[in-house]
Amino acid sequence: MTKSAIARLNDFGQSPWYDNLFRALLRDGGLARLVADDGIRGVTSNPTILDKAIAAGEGYDEQLVQCARDDASIEATYWTIVLDDIMAAADLLRPVHDATGGADGFVSVEVSPAIAHDTSTTCRDARTLFERVARPNVMIKIPATLEGLPAIEESIAAGMNINVTLIFSLARHDAVIEAYLRGLERLVESGGDPSRVSSVASFFVSRVDTETDRRLPEGHPLRGKAAVANAKLAYELFQARFAGERWDRLAAKGARLQRPLWASTSTKNPAYPSTMYVDELIGPNTVDTLAPASIEALHKGEGNQRANSVTEDVAGAHRLLDHLAAAGVDFDDVTDTLEREGVEAFADSYRNALATIEKRRADLNG
């Protein structure tokens, strides 16, 4: 049997994760097939996908009715539904987790996006979610806001698996790595086992081109170039920070790398190749979250997947960011804008999901 283009990513040292989770995918065997046939090694979830599935009546109606009978609040209903899906997916991926020695097979669930700027509540809710799911292969998603950084450190120090999301800039990626290292050091100091803790740093890709292109004239040669360059420099930073005496001391205790995870890798501009952000960011110790559109494109044999593409022409990536500045693009403002809009979009999706649950419950119990 010919190995799929998705499964081949594993051969290059990159773990493909599926950026999609809803109940029908679990019940009809769709996720199991992706794991078996395509080497999918993880899953991420978000409120937008859940919102659409609930609105369409895909697998949640019975539970919505029961939650209404139990007089559960709308927010409590949301978390009951979400965590049932997360636990089922974690159980499905547990064999992958075990087979990889705990290196992979993770399912990610995010804390409420409404608390992205509230450190103490993020710490509390991250612990609550981690304990409610009670699986070794669950990751709690915490946004890389300034307020999120101390919550990330605290959660790592407490021995939790953390998926740090909404990273756009190199400076923030550096701060995220620092929070991870400090958290591990505190964990070791308290007698904890760092080999039981995993983390990924979710660096967003395609949105960078969308915002940068908006600031460049039509037909400008730098359009469609910033996102890959930015991600390549993030990988260079990852390699630099996870080397040397500080990291060696932690690694000797069993600490794991905080792998860069490429998020938002489906192409937004139809003029760009469908697998551009997949093809150009392949490298060891990375994760790529694949949306359904990317899965479909790879199944069709599109793209040019190759080993170590993320390390190709890194010098050119540095020059490209210099050229953007010369073209009048304030790249710091690009990434600041994307973080602000990303937090707002995640919060909107969460509120929309709550509103959909409320409406669907009312319709079913009308």
ZABAMAR-296544 format. One line per field, with one value per residue (C-alpha): residue number from 1; z negated, x, y negated. Coordinates in Angstrom, 1 decimal. Example, Ala and Ser with C-alpha at 12.3 -4.5 7.8 and 13.67 -1.06 7.14 Angstrom:
<atoms>
seq	[1, 2]
up	[-7.8, -7.1]
east	[12.3, 13.7]
north	[4.5, 1.1]
</atoms>
This chain:
<atoms>
seq	[1, 2, 3, 4, 5, 6, 7, 8, 9, 10, 11, 12, 13, 14, 15, 16, 17, 18, 19, 20, 21, 22, 23, 24, 25, 26, 27, 28, 29, 30, 31, 32, 33, 34, 35, 36, 37, 38, 39, 40, 41, 42, 43, 44, 45, 46, 47, 48, 49, 50, 51, 52, 53, 54, 55, 56, 57, 58, 59, 60, 61, 62, 63, 64, 65, 66, 67, 68, 69, 70, 71, 72, 73, 74, 75, 76, 77, 78, 79, 80, 81, 82, 83, 84, 85, 86, 87, 88, 89, 90, 91, 92, 93, 94, 95, 96, 97, 98, 99, 100, 101, 102, 103, 104, 105, 106, 107, 108, 109, 110, 111, 112, 113, 114, 115, 116, 117, 118, 119, 120, 121, 122, 123, 124, 125, 126, 127, 128, 129, 130, 131, 132, 133, 134, 135, 136, 137, 138, 139, 140, 141, 142, 143, 144, 145, 146, 147, 148, 149, 150, 151, 152, 153, 154, 155, 156, 157, 158, 159, 160, 161, 162, 163, 164, 165, 166, 167, 168, 169, 170, 171, 172, 173, 174, 175, 176, 177, 178, 179, 180, 181, 182, 183, 184, 185, 186, 187, 188, 189, 190, 191, 192, 193, 194, 195, 196, 197, 198, 199, 200, 201, 202, 203, 204, 205, 206, 207, 208, 209, 210, 211, 212, 213, 214, 215, 216, 217, 218, 219, 220, 221, 222, 223, 224, 225, 226, 227, 228, 229, 230, 231, 232, 233, 234, 235, 236, 237, 238, 239, 240, 241, 242, 243, 244, 245, 246, 247, 248, 249, 250, 251, 252, 253, 254, 255, 256, 257, 258, 259, 260, 261, 262, 263, 264, 265, 266, 267, 268, 269, 270, 271, 272, 273, 274, 275, 276, 277, 278, 279, 280, 281, 282, 283, 284, 285, 286, 287, 288, 289, 290, 291, 292, 293, 294, 295, 296, 297, 298, 299, 300, 301, 302, 303, 304, 305, 306, 307, 308, 309, 310, 311, 312, 313, 314, 315, 316, 317, 318, 319, 320, 321, 322, 323, 324, 325, 326, 327, 328, 329, 330, 331, 332, 333, 334, 335, 336, 337, 338, 339, 340, 341, 342, 343, 344, 345, 346, 347, 348, 349, 350, 351, 352, 353, 354, 355, 356, 357, 358, 359, 360, 361, 362, 363, 364, 365, 366]
up	[0.0, 1.0, -1.9, -1.8, -1.5, -5.0, -6.5, -4.8, -7.0, -9.9, -7.9, -7.8, -11.5, -11.5, -13.2, -11.3, -13.5, -12.4, -13.0, -13.3, -15.9, -16.2, -17.4, -14.0, -13.1, -16.2, -15.7, -12.0, -12.3, -10.3, -12.9, -13.3, -9.6, -9.5, -12.3, -10.7, -7.0, -7.2, -10.3, -12.0, -15.4, -17.2, -17.1, -17.9, -18.6, -18.5, -19.2, -15.6, -14.5, -17.4, -16.7, -13.1, -14.2, -16.9, -14.5, -12.0, -14.6, -14.0, -17.0, -20.0, -20.2, -22.7, -25.1, -24.7, -25.8, -28.8, -29.9, -29.8, -31.9, -34.4, -34.5, -33.4, -32.4, -28.8, -29.7, -31.7, -28.7, -26.4, -28.6, -29.1, -25.3, -24.5, -27.1, -26.1, -22.6, -23.9, -26.2, -23.3, -21.0, -23.6, -24.2, -20.4, -20.2, -23.4, -21.4, -19.4, -22.7, -24.2, -21.0, -20.8, -24.5, -25.3, -22.5, -20.5, -20.3, -21.9, -21.8, -22.5, -24.2, -24.9, -28.0, -27.4, -25.0, -27.1, -29.7, -27.4, -29.4, -32.9, -34.2, -37.5, -35.9, -33.0, -35.6, -37.4, -34.4, -32.8, -35.9, -36.0, -32.4, -32.8, -35.9, -34.4, -31.2, -33.3, -30.4, -29.9, -26.3, -26.7, -26.1, -27.4, -24.9, -26.4, -24.2, -24.1, -25.3, -27.7, -30.5, -29.2, -29.6, -33.4, -33.2, -30.8, -33.1, -36.1, -34.3, -33.1, -36.6, -37.8, -35.4, -32.8, -29.0, -27.3, -23.7, -23.5, -20.8, -18.9, -18.4, -15.5, -16.3, -17.0, -20.2, -21.6, -20.5, -22.4, -25.5, -25.2, -25.1, -28.2, -30.0, -29.1, -30.3, -33.5, -34.1, -33.6, -35.9, -38.7, -38.1, -38.5, -41.6, -43.2, -42.5, -39.5, -36.4, -33.3, -31.0, -31.8, -30.4, -26.8, -25.1, -21.6, -20.5, -18.0, -15.5, -13.1, -9.4, -6.7, -8.6, -8.4, -4.6, -4.7, -6.8, -5.2, -1.7, -2.7, -3.3, 0.0, 3.4, 5.8, 7.7, 5.2, 5.3, 1.5, 1.4, 0.2, -1.2, -4.8, -6.5, -5.5, -6.2, -9.6, -10.4, -9.2, -11.6, -14.4, -13.7, -13.8, -17.1, -18.4, -17.4, -19.2, -22.4, -22.8, -22.8, -25.3, -29.0, -30.2, -28.0, -28.4, -32.2, -31.6, -28.9, -31.2, -33.5, -30.7, -29.6, -26.1, -23.4, -23.1, -19.4, -17.0, -15.8, -12.5, -12.8, -10.2, -7.4, -4.9, -2.0, -2.3, 1.0, 3.9, 6.0, 3.9, 4.1, 2.0, -0.1, -0.2, -3.9, -4.4, -1.8, -3.0, -6.7, -7.1, -9.6, -12.5, -15.8, -14.4, -14.2, -11.4, -12.1, -8.9, -8.2, -6.1, -2.9, -3.4, -4.0, -0.8, 1.2, -0.1, 0.7, 4.3, 4.4, 4.6, 3.3, 3.0, -0.4, -1.1, -4.1, -6.0, -3.8, -6.9, -7.0, -3.3, -2.7, -6.2, -5.3, -2.6, -5.3, -7.3, -4.2, -3.3, -6.6, -6.0, -2.6, -4.1, -6.3, -3.3, -1.6, -4.4, -6.2, -10.0, -10.7, -14.5, -13.9, -11.6, -14.3, -17.1, -14.9, -14.3, -18.0, -18.9, -16.1, -16.9, -20.5, -19.5, -16.8, -19.3, -21.8, -19.2, -18.2, -21.8, -22.3, -19.1, -20.2, -23.5, -21.6, -19.2, -22.2, -23.8, -20.6, -19.8, -23.3, -23.2, -19.8, -21.0, -24.2, -22.6]
east	[0.0, 1.4, 1.9, -0.2, 1.5, 0.2, 1.8, 5.1, 5.4, 6.1, 9.1, 10.5, 10.2, 7.0, 3.8, 0.6, -2.3, -5.9, -7.4, -10.9, -13.0, -16.7, -18.8, -19.7, -16.0, -15.6, -18.8, -18.4, -14.8, -13.5, -10.8, -9.8, -9.3, -7.1, -5.0, -4.7, -4.4, -2.7, -0.6, -2.4, -0.8, -2.9, -6.1, -6.9, -10.3, -12.0, -15.4, -16.1, -16.2, -18.4, -20.7, -21.3, -21.9, -24.4, -26.3, -26.5, -27.8, -24.8, -24.7, -25.3, -29.1, -29.6, -27.0, -28.4, -31.8, -30.3, -28.3, -31.5, -33.3, -30.4, -30.8, -27.2, -26.2, -25.4, -21.7, -21.7, -23.5, -20.7, -18.0, -19.8, -20.2, -16.6, -14.9, -16.9, -15.5, -12.0, -12.0, -13.3, -10.6, -7.9, -8.9, -8.8, -5.3, -4.0, -2.3, -0.4, 0.6, 1.8, 3.6, 5.6, 6.6, 4.4, 5.8, 2.6, -1.0, -2.3, -5.7, -5.9, -8.7, -8.5, -9.4, -12.2, -11.0, -12.9, -10.1, -7.1, -6.1, -6.7, -3.7, -5.2, -8.4, -6.4, -4.3, -7.4, -9.3, -6.3, -5.9, -9.7, -9.8, -6.6, -8.1, -11.5, -10.2, -7.7, -5.8, -2.0, -2.5, -4.6, -3.1, -4.6, -4.5, -3.4, -3.1, 0.4, -0.9, 1.3, -1.1, -1.0, 2.8, 2.8, -0.1, 1.9, 4.9, 2.7, 0.9, 4.1, 5.5, 2.4, 3.1, 0.4, 0.7, 0.3, -0.4, 0.5, -1.6, -1.9, 1.9, 2.7, 5.9, 9.5, 9.7, 6.6, 7.8, 11.0, 9.0, 6.9, 10.0, 11.3, 8.0, 8.3, 12.0, 11.2, 8.2, 10.3, 13.0, 10.5, 9.0, 12.4, 13.1, 9.9, 10.8, 8.5, 9.3, 9.7, 9.5, 5.8, 5.2, 4.8, 4.2, 3.9, 4.2, 1.5, 3.0, 0.3, 1.2, -1.3, -2.8, 0.6, 0.5, -3.1, -2.3, 1.0, -0.3, -3.1, -0.3, 1.5, 0.4, -1.2, 1.5, 4.3, 7.0, 6.9, 3.3, 2.8, 6.4, 6.2, 4.5, 6.9, 9.9, 8.5, 8.0, 11.4, 12.9, 10.8, 12.3, 15.7, 14.9, 13.6, 16.9, 18.9, 17.0, 16.9, 20.6, 23.4, 24.0, 20.6, 18.6, 21.1, 20.5, 16.8, 17.2, 19.3, 16.3, 14.1, 12.6, 11.0, 11.4, 8.6, 8.0, 6.9, 3.4, 2.5, -1.1, -3.4, -1.6, -4.4, -4.0, -6.3, -5.5, -6.6, -3.8, -1.3, -0.5, -2.9, -0.2, 2.3, 2.4, 2.7, 5.4, 7.7, 7.7, 8.7, 11.4, 12.3, 10.6, 7.7, 3.9, 1.6, -2.1, -3.9, -7.4, -9.8, -8.9, -5.2, -6.0, -8.0, -5.3, -2.7, -4.9, -5.0, -1.3, -0.8, 2.3, 6.0, 6.7, 10.4, 12.7, 14.0, 12.3, 11.9, 15.7, 16.1, 17.3, 17.0, 19.3, 16.8, 14.1, 16.1, 16.6, 12.9, 11.8, 14.4, 12.9, 9.4, 10.6, 12.1, 8.8, 7.1, 5.6, 5.8, 6.0, 5.8, 2.4, 1.4, 2.0, 0.4, -2.7, -2.9, -2.7, -5.3, -7.7, -6.9, -7.9, -11.1, -12.0, -11.5, -13.7, -16.4, -16.4, -16.8, -19.7, -21.3, -21.0, -22.8, -25.5, -26.0, -26.2, -28.9, -30.9, -30.6, -31.6, -34.6, -35.7, -35.3, -37.3, -39.8]
north	[0.0, -3.4, -5.7, -8.9, -12.3, -13.1, -9.9, -10.7, -13.9, -11.5, -10.2, -13.8, -14.1, -16.2, -15.1, -15.8, -16.8, -17.3, -20.7, -19.5, -17.7, -17.1, -14.2, -12.7, -12.5, -10.3, -8.2, -7.4, -6.4, -9.3, -10.2, -6.6, -6.3, -9.4, -7.9, -4.5, -5.5, -8.9, -8.8, -11.6, -11.9, -14.5, -16.7, -20.3, -21.6, -25.0, -26.6, -27.4, -23.8, -22.9, -25.8, -24.6, -21.0, -21.9, -24.3, -21.5, -19.0, -16.7, -14.4, -16.7, -17.0, -14.2, -15.6, -19.1, -17.8, -16.0, -19.1, -21.1, -18.5, -18.7, -22.4, -22.9, -26.5, -27.2, -27.5, -24.3, -22.6, -23.8, -22.3, -19.1, -18.6, -19.7, -17.6, -14.5, -14.9, -15.6, -12.5, -10.3, -11.6, -11.2, -7.6, -7.0, -8.5, -6.9, -4.0, -6.6, -8.3, -5.0, -3.9, -7.1, -7.0, -10.0, -12.1, -12.4, -11.4, -14.6, -16.2, -19.9, -21.9, -25.6, -27.6, -30.1, -32.7, -35.3, -35.1, -35.6, -38.7, -37.3, -35.4, -34.0, -32.8, -31.2, -29.3, -28.1, -27.1, -25.3, -23.2, -22.5, -21.3, -19.2, -17.5, -17.0, -15.3, -13.2, -11.8, -12.0, -12.9, -16.1, -19.5, -22.7, -25.6, -28.9, -32.0, -33.6, -37.0, -39.0, -37.9, -34.3, -34.0, -33.6, -31.2, -29.1, -29.0, -28.2, -25.4, -23.8, -24.1, -22.3, -19.4, -20.1, -19.6, -23.0, -24.0, -27.7, -29.2, -32.5, -33.1, -35.5, -37.2, -36.0, -38.1, -36.5, -33.0, -33.7, -34.7, -31.5, -29.4, -31.2, -30.6, -26.9, -26.6, -28.5, -26.2, -23.1, -24.4, -25.1, -21.6, -20.0, -22.0, -20.8, -17.2, -16.8, -14.6, -16.8, -13.7, -13.6, -17.2, -18.1, -21.4, -22.8, -26.5, -27.2, -29.6, -31.0, -31.1, -32.0, -34.9, -36.6, -36.7, -37.9, -40.9, -41.7, -41.4, -43.9, -46.4, -45.9, -47.0, -44.5, -42.6, -43.5, -40.8, -40.4, -39.4, -35.8, -35.6, -36.9, -34.0, -31.3, -33.6, -34.4, -30.7, -29.7, -32.3, -30.9, -27.4, -28.9, -30.5, -27.1, -25.4, -28.1, -28.2, -24.4, -24.1, -24.8, -24.2, -25.4, -23.1, -20.2, -20.3, -19.9, -17.3, -15.2, -15.1, -13.9, -17.2, -17.3, -19.9, -22.4, -21.7, -24.5, -23.8, -25.4, -26.6, -28.2, -26.4, -26.2, -28.7, -31.7, -33.3, -31.0, -32.5, -30.6, -26.9, -24.9, -23.2, -26.1, -26.4, -22.6, -22.1, -24.9, -24.2, -20.6, -19.8, -17.6, -18.1, -20.1, -19.7, -20.7, -21.1, -20.3, -21.6, -19.6, -21.6, -20.7, -17.0, -17.0, -18.6, -16.2, -13.3, -14.5, -14.4, -18.2, -19.9, -19.2, -17.8, -17.3, -16.9, -19.9, -22.5, -24.7, -25.2, -26.1, -29.7, -31.0, -33.8, -34.8, -34.8, -37.4, -39.5, -39.3, -40.9, -43.7, -44.2, -44.5, -47.3, -49.0, -48.7, -50.5, -47.5, -47.7, -44.0, -44.5, -46.2, -43.3, -40.7, -42.9, -43.4, -39.7, -38.8, -41.3, -40.2, -36.6, -36.9, -38.7, -36.2, -33.3, -35.0, -35.7, -32.0, -31.0, -33.4, -32.3, -28.6, -29.5, -31.3, -28.4, -26.0, -28.2, -28.4, -24.7, -23.8, -26.0, -24.6, -21.0, -21.7, -24.0]
</atoms>
